[in-house]
């Protein structure tokens, strides 16, 4: 890995890409200056190095200009520095350490103080501990002493005479023995009445005659089984729930990367079990996963099966969700139309029967 230290001129002549010994990354004033000088010595362009390292040219330019604000998250940035230094023949570890020094991570906690003042505290710490222990023992001893003084010796009860009922075990006027019988049933006025169903109401609302076993069985067979719904069990990233039809949920720990058509990273994260990412609507991107079996796809809130490939088109997933939504809407409309027709036919039959009764009554 360390190709810029410990090599002589004869070692560099065996490589076609080298014209002279590359300088050390620590000799340059900044990391960006060292990377730019190494690239100029190698007579290679940013486009060529971007193809070799698979790092976008704008990130290589940002590294040379020490503009770390446009770089992605710290893990990807360190990988870009390592790849760029390795392509230029520099020490990758030295380049990464210098990047960490020049671009500190704000998430790293502060280190404990060191120096003369800290040594003074360490010197007097045994005395402080002994003083604190003495104070604690004094407070505890004082409380114990106060409680001991407040304790009183046991004295006989103030009851001068024991009641007769206590000594005999019975109360005057009550039988000597009591028996518990089996529980009695509830009175008739407290029983729960049977559920009353209006005749014809269920058939009119559902379009199925509850007295016909064949109609009930046919209605149960025609209904589609309900798929497993999306259950949030961790953090949810991505678009809002109202602006997404596709959800990818991790069943186990795995990374998920979503890239745009121009290789821009839309989302990249190591997801824990239960975490999910909502895909936005109308975005052309590619979903890359570490393990295909680690992610479930939910379309319109219902389970659509696992991912089939390590690289999936987000547009195809959105199109699939929209197609399923249209099919569901069409099925609901068809069932509503059938129920309306059945209700109209039943109403017509009832009107015809009522007219027949009125005719018979008139005769």
Helices and strands as residue ranges (DSSP letters): H 9-13, H 31-42, H 46-53, H 57-64, G 68-70, H 74-87, H 92-102, H 116-150, H 164-168, G 188-190, H 201-206, H 213-222, E 236-238, G 241-243, E 246-250, E 254-260, E 265-271, E 276-279, E 285-289, G 292-294, E 295-299, E 302-306, E 311-313, H 314-362
